[in-house]
């Protein structure tokens, strides 16, 4: 760890760069099988969580039966269908082939 004296002697740009070195992206991990699976699972999880959030907000908005609330409901349902299609495509193209490749080995 850096002492207070070391932090004072450096410029702010050097200090920020040194502190952020621990958060650098490991490109070898991301290109490995585990990294690719992690990216796929996180993308799929993003789609599923967006579906749940938009469904809850859409049904909460339509309970007021106002004109704008009904428009928000329709817009939310459209977004839910887009995210569901995205999740389906991610599942079909990236998750299923890797599972079947693991079974063949």
N, CA, C and O atoms as CSV, one atom per row, in Angstrom:
chain,resi,resn,atom,element,x,y,z
A,1,UNK,N,N,0.835,-1.172,0.000
A,1,UNK,CA,C,0.000,0.000,0.000
A,1,UNK,C,C,0.878,1.233,0.000
A,1,UNK,O,O,2.040,1.178,0.405
A,2,UNK,N,N,0.335,2.323,-0.445
A,2,UNK,CA,C,1.091,3.567,-0.508
A,2,UNK,C,C,0.949,4.332,0.795
A,2,UNK,O,O,-0.121,4.376,1.401
A,3,UNK,N,N,2.041,4.925,1.203
A,3,UNK,CA,C,1.975,5.747,2.411
A,3,UNK,C,C,1.464,7.133,2.046
A,3,UNK,O,O,1.351,7.480,0.871
A,4,UNK,N,N,1.161,7.911,3.065
A,4,UNK,CA,C,0.642,9.261,2.830
A,4,UNK,C,C,1.691,10.128,2.153
A,4,UNK,O,O,1.351,10.986,1.339
A,5,UNK,N,N,2.969,9.915,2.480
A,5,UNK,CA,C,4.037,10.711,1.878
A,5,UNK,C,C,4.145,10.411,0.388
A,5,UNK,O,O,4.344,11.326,-0.412
A,6,UNK,N,N,4.017,9.139,0.004
A,6,UNK,CA,C,4.078,8.780,-1.410
A,6,UNK,C,C,2.922,9.406,-2.192
A,6,UNK,O,O,3.096,9.818,-3.339
A,7,UNK,N,N,1.778,9.475,-1.586
A,7,UNK,CA,C,0.620,10.074,-2.260
A,7,UNK,C,C,0.788,11.575,-2.444
A,7,UNK,O,O,0.345,12.131,-3.449
A,8,UNK,N,N,1.425,12.236,-1.479
A,8,UNK,CA,C,1.622,13.682,-1.581
A,8,UNK,C,C,2.629,14.036,-2.646
A,8,UNK,O,O,2.483,15.065,-3.306
A,9,UNK,N,N,3.657,13.210,-2.839
A,9,UNK,CA,C,4.745,13.538,-3.749
A,9,UNK,C,C,4.382,13.342,-5.216
A,9,UNK,O,O,5.044,13.902,-6.089
A,10,UNK,N,N,3.367,12.577,-5.500
A,10,UNK,CA,C,3.001,12.318,-6.885
A,10,UNK,C,C,1.914,13.271,-7.348
A,10,UNK,O,O,1.183,13.851,-6.545
A,11,UNK,N,N,1.825,13.420,-8.669
A,11,UNK,CA,C,0.753,14.249,-9.228
A,11,UNK,C,C,-0.568,13.503,-9.109
A,11,UNK,O,O,-0.564,12.280,-8.969
A,12,UNK,N,N,-1.689,14.197,-9.161
A,12,UNK,CA,C,-2.991,13.522,-9.034
A,12,UNK,C,C,-3.243,12.491,-10.127
A,12,UNK,O,O,-3.896,11.477,-9.883
A,13,UNK,N,N,-2.723,12.745,-11.347
A,13,UNK,CA,C,-2.935,11.796,-12.430
A,13,UNK,C,C,-2.216,10.479,-12.161
A,13,UNK,O,O,-2.768,9.407,-12.407
A,14,UNK,N,N,-0.985,10.557,-11.657
A,14,UNK,CA,C,-0.230,9.338,-11.356
A,14,UNK,C,C,-0.881,8.565,-10.218
A,14,UNK,O,O,-0.916,7.335,-10.234
A,15,UNK,N,N,-1.391,9.284,-9.239
A,15,UNK,CA,C,-2.036,8.627,-8.104
A,15,UNK,C,C,-3.296,7.895,-8.520
A,15,UNK,O,O,-3.553,6.782,-8.061
A,16,UNK,N,N,-4.083,8.514,-9.389
A,16,UNK,CA,C,-5.320,7.871,-9.853
A,16,UNK,C,C,-5.003,6.647,-10.703
A,16,UNK,O,O,-5.693,5.632,-10.612
A,17,UNK,N,N,-3.959,6.739,-11.534
A,17,UNK,CA,C,-3.605,5.606,-12.382
A,17,UNK,C,C,-3.087,4.443,-11.542
A,17,UNK,O,O,-3.372,3.284,-11.844
A,18,UNK,N,N,-2.336,4.741,-10.502
A,18,UNK,CA,C,-1.790,3.681,-9.652
A,18,UNK,C,C,-2.887,2.995,-8.847
A,18,UNK,O,O,-2.819,1.788,-8.616
A,19,UNK,N,N,-3.885,3.742,-8.423
A,19,UNK,CA,C,-4.968,3.157,-7.638
A,19,UNK,C,C,-5.898,2.315,-8.494
A,19,UNK,O,O,-6.510,1.370,-7.995
A,20,UNK,N,N,-6.014,2.642,-9.783
A,20,UNK,CA,C,-6.921,1.909,-10.657
A,20,UNK,C,C,-6.274,0.704,-11.330
A,20,UNK,O,O,-6.939,0.001,-12.090
A,21,UNK,N,N,-4.998,0.448,-11.072
A,21,UNK,CA,C,-4.347,-0.681,-11.702
A,21,UNK,C,C,-4.982,-2.002,-11.301
A,21,UNK,O,O,-4.981,-2.943,-12.095
A,22,UNK,N,N,-5.516,-2.100,-10.112
A,22,UNK,CA,C,-6.153,-3.331,-9.673
A,22,UNK,C,C,-7.444,-3.626,-10.401
A,22,UNK,O,O,-7.929,-4.756,-10.358
A,23,UNK,N,N,-8.015,-2.634,-11.074
A,23,UNK,CA,C,-9.280,-2.817,-11.780
A,23,UNK,C,C,-9.091,-2.975,-13.278
A,23,UNK,O,O,-10.058,-2.854,-14.030
A,24,UNK,N,N,-7.882,-3.239,-13.729
A,24,UNK,CA,C,-7.624,-3.409,-15.156
A,24,UNK,C,C,-8.300,-4.688,-15.649
A,24,UNK,O,O,-8.420,-5.663,-14.908
A,25,UNK,N,N,-8.729,-4.673,-16.883
A,25,UNK,CA,C,-9.408,-5.820,-17.482
A,25,UNK,C,C,-8.358,-6.857,-17.876
A,25,UNK,O,O,-7.378,-6.535,-18.548
A,26,UNK,N,N,-8.567,-8.076,-17.463
A,26,UNK,CA,C,-7.672,-9.171,-17.808
A,26,UNK,C,C,-8.149,-9.792,-19.113
A,26,UNK,O,O,-9.091,-10.584,-19.124
A,27,UNK,N,N,-7.497,-9.431,-20.207
A,27,UNK,CA,C,-7.955,-9.876,-21.521
A,27,UNK,C,C,-7.734,-11.360,-21.743
A,27,UNK,O,O,-8.451,-11.977,-22.531
A,28,UNK,N,N,-6.759,-11.943,-21.069
A,28,UNK,CA,C,-6.561,-13.388,-21.233
A,28,UNK,C,C,-7.711,-14.152,-20.578
A,28,UNK,O,O,-8.140,-15.186,-21.090
A,29,UNK,N,N,-8.210,-13.649,-19.450
A,29,UNK,CA,C,-9.346,-14.311,-18.818
A,29,UNK,C,C,-10.596,-14.170,-19.664
A,29,UNK,O,O,-11.350,-15.130,-19.828
A,30,UNK,N,N,-10.825,-12.963,-20.211
A,30,UNK,CA,C,-12.032,-12.755,-21.005
A,30,UNK,C,C,-12.022,-13.564,-22.295
A,30,UNK,O,O,-13.086,-13.896,-22.818
A,31,UNK,N,N,-10.844,-13.887,-22.816
A,31,UNK,CA,C,-10.796,-14.689,-24.039
A,31,UNK,C,C,-10.812,-16.185,-23.741
A,31,UNK,O,O,-10.963,-16.989,-24.661
A,32,UNK,N,N,-10.658,-16.574,-22.471
A,32,UNK,CA,C,-10.729,-17.995,-22.123
A,32,UNK,C,C,-12.191,-18.446,-22.097
A,32,UNK,O,O,-13.104,-17.625,-22.189
A,33,UNK,N,N,-12.401,-19.742,-21.973
A,33,UNK,CA,C,-13.757,-20.290,-21.969
A,33,UNK,C,C,-14.562,-19.782,-20.779
A,33,UNK,O,O,-15.743,-19.462,-20.916
A,34,UNK,N,N,-13.919,-19.706,-19.605
A,34,UNK,CA,C,-14.632,-19.202,-18.425
A,34,UNK,C,C,-15.040,-17.751,-18.608
A,34,UNK,O,O,-16.141,-17.370,-18.208
A,35,UNK,N,N,-14.187,-16.937,-19.197
A,35,UNK,CA,C,-14.510,-15.533,-19.423
A,35,UNK,C,C,-15.643,-15.350,-20.406
A,35,UNK,O,O,-16.504,-14.491,-20.217
A,36,UNK,N,N,-15.646,-16.157,-21.458
A,36,UNK,CA,C,-16.717,-16.071,-22.450
A,36,UNK,C,C,-18.046,-16.501,-21.830
A,36,UNK,O,O,-19.081,-15.876,-22.065
A,37,UNK,N,N,-18.009,-17.569,-21.038
A,37,UNK,CA,C,-19.233,-18.008,-20.364
A,37,UNK,C,C,-19.731,-16.972,-19.373
A,37,UNK,O,O,-20.937,-16.764,-19.237
A,38,UNK,N,N,-18.804,-16.320,-18.677
A,38,UNK,CA,C,-19.195,-15.280,-17.722
A,38,UNK,C,C,-19.878,-14.126,-18.436
A,38,UNK,O,O,-20.906,-13.632,-17.974
A,39,UNK,N,N,-19.318,-13.695,-19.555
A,39,UNK,CA,C,-19.944,-12.616,-20.321
A,39,UNK,C,C,-21.330,-13.008,-20.799
A,39,UNK,O,O,-22.266,-12.213,-20.719
A,40,UNK,N,N,-21.465,-14.232,-21.295
A,40,UNK,CA,C,-22.750,-14.709,-21.791
A,40,UNK,C,C,-23.779,-14.779,-20.678
A,40,UNK,O,O,-24.921,-14.350,-20.847
A,41,UNK,N,N,-23.368,-15.327,-19.530
A,41,UNK,CA,C,-24.302,-15.447,-18.417
A,41,UNK,C,C,-24.724,-14.078,-17.892
A,41,UNK,O,O,-25.884,-13.886,-17.526
A,42,UNK,N,N,-23.792,-13.125,-17.853
A,42,UNK,CA,C,-24.144,-11.790,-17.382
A,42,UNK,C,C,-25.075,-11.088,-18.358
A,42,UNK,O,O,-25.986,-10.371,-17.944
A,43,UNK,N,N,-24.850,-11.292,-19.656
A,43,UNK,CA,C,-25.730,-10.689,-20.656
A,43,UNK,C,C,-27.127,-11.290,-20.578
A,43,UNK,O,O,-28.123,-10.575,-20.685
A,44,UNK,N,N,-27.199,-12.595,-20.393
A,44,UNK,CA,C,-28.493,-13.272,-20.250
A,44,UNK,C,C,-29.198,-12.799,-18.971
A,44,UNK,O,O,-30.407,-12.567,-18.976
A,45,UNK,N,N,-28.453,-12.661,-17.895
A,45,UNK,CA,C,-29.015,-12.187,-16.629
A,45,UNK,C,C,-29.519,-10.751,-16.751
A,45,UNK,O,O,-30.525,-10.388,-16.141
A,46,UNK,N,N,-28.821,-9.940,-17.537
A,46,UNK,CA,C,-29.263,-8.562,-17.777
A,46,UNK,C,C,-30.617,-8.554,-18.465
A,46,UNK,O,O,-31.495,-7.771,-18.101
A,47,UNK,N,N,-30.791,-9.412,-19.447
A,47,UNK,CA,C,-32.061,-9.478,-20.164
A,47,UNK,C,C,-33.190,-9.945,-19.250
A,47,UNK,O,O,-34.279,-9.371,-19.265
A,48,UNK,N,N,-32.938,-10.971,-18.465
A,48,UNK,CA,C,-33.985,-11.502,-17.591
A,48,UNK,C,C,-34.363,-10.485,-16.517
A,48,UNK,O,O,-35.546,-10.323,-16.215
A,49,UNK,N,N,-33.387,-9.803,-15.940
A,49,UNK,CA,C,-33.715,-8.799,-14.918
A,49,UNK,C,C,-34.464,-7.616,-15.524
A,49,UNK,O,O,-35.349,-7.054,-14.880
A,50,UNK,N,N,-34.122,-7.229,-16.754
A,50,UNK,CA,C,-34.860,-6.141,-17.416
A,50,UNK,C,C,-36.297,-6.548,-17.691
A,50,UNK,O,O,-37.205,-5.727,-17.567
A,51,UNK,N,N,-36.518,-7.802,-18.063
A,51,UNK,CA,C,-37.880,-8.291,-18.295
A,51,UNK,C,C,-38.700,-8.184,-17.017
A,51,UNK,O,O,-39.833,-7.703,-17.038
A,52,UNK,N,N,-38.136,-8.625,-15.922
A,52,UNK,CA,C,-38.865,-8.593,-14.642
A,52,UNK,C,C,-39.158,-7.164,-14.224
A,52,UNK,O,O,-40.276,-6.858,-13.810
A,53,UNK,N,N,-38.171,-6.287,-14.327
A,53,UNK,CA,C,-38.364,-4.892,-13.904
A,53,UNK,C,C,-39.416,-4.205,-14.766
A,53,UNK,O,O,-40.300,-3.528,-14.241
A,54,UNK,N,N,-39.328,-4.374,-16.088
A,54,UNK,CA,C,-40.301,-3.709,-16.961
A,54,UNK,C,C,-41.708,-4.265,-16.782
A,54,UNK,O,O,-42.680,-3.516,-16.874
A,55,UNK,N,N,-41.833,-5.557,-16.529
A,55,UNK,CA,C,-43.168,-6.105,-16.271
A,55,UNK,C,C,-43.774,-5.523,-14.999
A,55,UNK,O,O,-44.945,-5.143,-14.989
A,56,UNK,N,N,-42.995,-5.451,-13.940
A,56,UNK,CA,C,-43.508,-4.909,-12.677
A,56,UNK,C,C,-43.891,-3.443,-12.832
A,56,UNK,O,O,-44.958,-3.026,-12.381
A,57,UNK,N,N,-43.032,-2.669,-13.462
A,57,UNK,CA,C,-43.319,-1.237,-13.635
A,57,UNK,C,C,-44.511,-1.034,-14.563
A,57,UNK,O,O,-45.333,-0.150,-14.321
A,58,UNK,N,N,-44.616,-1.826,-15.611
A,58,UNK,CA,C,-45.736,-1.680,-16.548
A,58,UNK,C,C,-47.069,-1.983,-15.874
A,58,UNK,O,O,-48.039,-1.245,-16.047
A,59,UNK,N,N,-47.115,-3.061,-15.110
A,59,UNK,CA,C,-48.372,-3.397,-14.439
A,59,UNK,C,C,-48.684,-2.423,-13.313
A,59,UNK,O,O,-49.853,-2.181,-13.015
A,60,UNK,N,N,-47.662,-1.862,-12.685
A,60,UNK,CA,C,-47.906,-0.846,-11.662
A,60,UNK,C,C,-48.425,0.445,-12.296
A,60,UNK,O,O,-49.260,1.133,-11.710
A,61,UNK,N,N,-47.935,0.770,-13.480
A,61,UNK,CA,C,-48.366,2.004,-14.145
A,61,UNK,C,C,-49.796,1.899,-14.667
A,61,UNK,O,O,-50.522,2.893,-14.648
A,62,UNK,N,N,-50.217,0.739,-15.128
A,62,UNK,CA,C,-51.539,0.598,-15.740
A,62,UNK,C,C,-52.653,0.612,-14.689
A,62,UNK,O,O,-53.821,0.759,-15.047
A,63,UNK,N,N,-52.328,0.465,-13.425
A,63,UNK,CA,C,-53.369,0.450,-12.399
A,63,UNK,C,C,-54.044,1.804,-12.233
A,63,UNK,O,O,-55.162,1.870,-11.721
A,64,UNK,N,N,-53.389,2.896,-12.657
A,64,UNK,CA,C,-54.015,4.213,-12.511
A,64,UNK,C,C,-55.043,4.489,-13.607
A,64,UNK,O,O,-55.844,5.413,-13.470
A,65,UNK,N,N,-55.038,3.723,-14.674
A,65,UNK,CA,C,-55.986,3.833,-15.793
A,65,UNK,C,C,-56.020,5.228,-16.418
A,65,UNK,O,O,-57.050,5.665,-16.932
A,66,UNK,N,N,-54.907,5.904,-16.367
A,66,UNK,CA,C,-54.754,7.205,-17.009
A,66,UNK,C,C,-54.259,6.974,-18.442
A,66,UNK,O,O,-53.722,5.908,-18.744
A,67,UNK,N,N,-54.433,7.949,-19.311
A,67,UNK,CA,C,-54.004,7.789,-20.695
A,67,UNK,C,C,-52.509,7.578,-20.813
A,67,UNK,O,O,-52.060,6.723,-21.578
A,68,UNK,N,N,-51.735,8.345,-20.066
A,68,UNK,CA,C,-50.280,8.197,-20.106
A,68,UNK,C,C,-49.843,6.875,-19.487
A,68,UNK,O,O,-48.851,6.287,-19.917
A,69,UNK,N,N,-50.576,6.405,-18.483
A,69,UNK,CA,C,-50.230,5.139,-17.843
A,69,UNK,C,C,-50.458,3.972,-18.801
A,69,UNK,O,O,-49.686,3.013,-18.812
A,70,UNK,N,N,-51.511,4.056,-19.597
A,70,UNK,CA,C,-51.774,2.995,-20.569
A,70,UNK,C,C,-50.697,3.005,-21.658
A,70,UNK,O,O,-50.268,1.948,-22.120
A,71,UNK,N,N,-50.267,4.187,-22.060
A,71,UNK,CA,C,-49.176,4.282,-23.038
A,71,UNK,C,C,-47.882,3.723,-22.450
A,71,UNK,O,O,-47.124,3.049,-23.149
A,72,UNK,N,N,-47.624,3.997,-21.170
A,72,UNK,CA,C,-46.441,3.441,-20.511
A,72,UNK,C,C,-46.519,1.921,-20.436
A,72,UNK,O,O,-45.507,1.236,-20.583
A,73,UNK,N,N,-47.717,1.398,-20.209
A,73,UNK,CA,C,-47.900,-0.051,-20.173
A,73,UNK,C,C,-47.594,-0.673,-21.528
A,73,UNK,O,O,-46.890,-1.680,-21.605
A,74,UNK,N,N,-48.115,-0.082,-22.592
A,74,UNK,CA,C,-47.877,-0.614,-23.938
A,74,UNK,C,C,-46.390,-0.541,-24.277
A,74,UNK,O,O,-45.830,-1.491,-24.823
A,75,UNK,N,N,-45.753,0.579,-23.957
A,75,UNK,CA,C,-44.323,0.724,-24.202
A,75,UNK,C,C,-43.526,-0.302,-23.393
A,75,UNK,O,O,-42.558,-0.875,-23.894
A,76,UNK,N,N,-43.932,-0.530,-22.152
A,76,UNK,CA,C,-43.260,-1.526,-21.320
A,76,UNK,C,C,-43.399,-2.920,-21.866
A,76,UNK,O,O,-42.443,-3.696,-21.835
A,77,UNK,N,N,-44.574,-3.259,-22.368
A,77,UNK,CA,C,-44.790,-4.589,-22.951
A,77,UNK,C,C,-43.948,-4.757,-24.218
A,77,UNK,O,O,-43.415,-5.838,-24.469
A,78,UNK,N,N,-43.829,-3.700,-25.012
A,78,UNK,CA,C,-42.969,-3.766,-26.200
A,78,UNK,C,C,-41.520,-4.003,-25.790
A,78,UNK,O,O,-40.827,-4.820,-26.395
A,79,UNK,N,N,-41.058,-3.284,-24.752
A,79,UNK,CA,C,-39.688,-3.484,-24.283
A,79,UNK,C,C,-39.482,-4.883,-23.700
A,79,UNK,O,O,-38.425,-5.486,-23.886
A,80,UNK,N,N,-40.478,-5.390,-23.005
A,80,UNK,CA,C,-40.381,-6.754,-22.467
A,80,UNK,C,C,-40.239,-7.755,-23.608
A,80,UNK,O,O,-39.444,-8.691,-23.513
A,81,UNK,N,N,-40.990,-7.571,-24.672
A,81,UNK,CA,C,-40.892,-8.509,-25.795
A,81,UNK,C,C,-39.524,-8.413,-26.473
A,81,UNK,O,O,-38.982,-9.427,-26.913
A,82,UNK,N,N,-38.961,-7.206,-26.561
A,82,UNK,CA,C,-37.630,-7.051,-27.152
A,82,UNK,C,C,-36.573,-7.731,-26.278
A,82,UNK,O,O,-35.709,-8.440,-26.794
A,83,UNK,N,N,-36.634,-7.522,-24.969
A,83,UNK,CA,C,-35.670,-8.152,-24.075
A,83,UNK,C,C,-35.854,-9.669,-24.043
A,83,UNK,O,O,-34.874,-10.404,-23.921
A,84,UNK,N,N,-37.080,-10.141,-24.149
A,84,UNK,CA,C,-37.317,-11.590,-24.180
A,84,UNK,C,C,-36.732,-12.197,-25.450
A,84,UNK,O,O,-36.145,-13.278,-25.408
A,85,UNK,N,N,-36.888,-11.511,-26.570
A,85,UNK,CA,C,-36.290,-11.990,-27.819
A,85,UNK,C,C,-34.770,-12.005,-27.724
A,85,UNK,O,O,-34.125,-12.945,-28.189
A,86,UNK,N,N,-34.195,-10.963,-27.122
A,86,UNK,CA,C,-32.751,-10.896,-26.938
A,86,UNK,C,C,-32.262,-12.040,-26.049
A,86,UNK,O,O,-31.246,-12.668,-26.349
A,87,UNK,N,N,-32.977,-12.310,-24.964
A,87,UNK,CA,C,-32.604,-13.411,-24.077
A,87,UNK,C,C,-32.711,-14.749,-24.808
A,87,UNK,O,O,-31.859,-15.621,-24.633
A,88,UNK,N,N,-33.736,-14.914,-25.614
A,88,UNK,CA,C,-33.906,-16.140,-26.389
A,88,UNK,C,C,-32.752,-16.332,-27.373
A,88,UNK,O,O,-32.217,-17.434,-27.496
A,89,UNK,N,N,-32.374,-15.273,-28.067
A,89,UNK,CA,C,-31.271,-15.362,-29.026
A,89,UNK,C,C,-29.950,-15.656,-28.327
A,89,UNK,O,O,-29.143,-16.434,-28.834
A,90,UNK,N,N,-29.719,-15.042,-27.167
A,90,UNK,CA,C,-28.501,-15.315,-26.416
A,90,UNK,C,C,-28.480,-16.768,-25.988
A,90,UNK,O,O,-27.453,-17.437,-26.101
A,91,UNK,N,N,-29.591,-17.254,-25.504
A,91,UNK,CA,C,-29.661,-18.645,-25.047
A,91,UNK,C,C,-29.408,-19.607,-26.196
A,91,UNK,O,O,-28.643,-20.562,-26.054
A,92,UNK,N,N,-30.047,-19.360,-27.335
A,92,UNK,CA,C,-29.927,-20.281,-28.467
A,92,UNK,C,C,-28.535,-20.255,-29.092
A,92,UNK,O,O,-28.005,-21.306,-29.452
A,93,UNK,N,N,-27.935,-19.071,-29.227
A,93,UNK,CA,C,-26.671,-18.977,-29.962
A,93,UNK,C,C,-25.442,-19.192,-29.093
A,93,UNK,O,O,-24.428,-19.688,-29.583
A,94,UNK,N,N,-25.506,-18.832,-27.816
A,94,UNK,CA,C,-24.291,-18.859,-27.016
A,94,UNK,C,C,-24.306,-19.874,-25.887
A,94,UNK,O,O,-23.251,-20.401,-25.534
A,95,UNK,N,N,-25.457,-20.166,-25.311
A,95,UNK,CA,C,-25.466,-21.044,-24.149
A,95,UNK,C,C,-25.712,-22.509,-24.526
A,95,UNK,O,O,-25.062,-23.394,-23.969
A,96,UNK,N,N,-26.606,-22.779,-25.431
A,96,UNK,CA,C,-26.937,-24.161,-25.792
A,96,UNK,C,C,-25.786,-24.855,-26.519
A,96,UNK,O,O,-25.497,-26.005,-26.191
A,97,UNK,N,N,-25.106,-24.223,-27.495
A,97,UNK,CA,C,-24.016,-24.941,-28.155
A,97,UNK,C,C,-22.886,-25.326,-27.211
A,97,UNK,O,O,-22.295,-26.392,-27.385
A,98,UNK,N,N,-22.567,-24.514,-26.232
A,98,UNK,CA,C,-21.490,-24.834,-25.292
A,98,UNK,C,C,-21.893,-25.982,-24.384
A,98,UNK,O,O,-21.052,-26.800,-24.010
A,99,UNK,N,N,-23.166,-26.053,-24.024
A,99,UNK,CA,C,-23.625,-27.165,-23.179
A,99,UNK,C,C,-23.555,-28.477,-23.961
A,99,UNK,O,O,-23.178,-29.508,-23.404
A,100,UNK,N,N,-23.911,-28.447,-25.228
A,100,UNK,CA,C,-23.860,-29.674,-26.013
A,100,UNK,C,C,-22.414,-30.065,-26.330
A,100,UNK,O,O,-22.129,-31.254,-26.475
A,101,UNK,N,N,-21.502,-29.111,-26.441
A,101,UNK,CA,C,-20.105,-29.430,-26.654
A,101,UNK,C,C,-19.508,-30.101,-25.433
A,101,UNK,O,O,-18.659,-30.982,-25.566
A,102,UNK,N,N,-19.937,-29.699,-24.246
A,102,UNK,CA,C,-19.459,-30.317,-23.016
A,102,UNK,C,C,-19.933,-31.743,-22.882
A,102,UNK,O,O,-19.230,-32.574,-22.306
A,103,UNK,N,N,-21.114,-32.049,-23.402
A,103,UNK,CA,C,-21.649,-33.411,-23.331
A,103,UNK,C,C,-20.899,-34.349,-24.271
A,103,UNK,O,O,-20.760,-35.536,-23.978
A,104,UNK,N,N,-20.414,-33.825,-25.402
A,104,UNK,CA,C,-19.735,-34.656,-26.386
A,104,UNK,C,C,-18.325,-35.039,-25.941
A,104,UNK,O,O,-17.802,-36.058,-26.393
A,105,UNK,N,N,-17.708,-34.265,-25.085
A,105,UNK,CA,C,-16.329,-34.535,-24.672
A,105,UNK,C,C,-16.240,-35.574,-23.649
A,105,UNK,O,O,-15.142,-35.910,-23.203
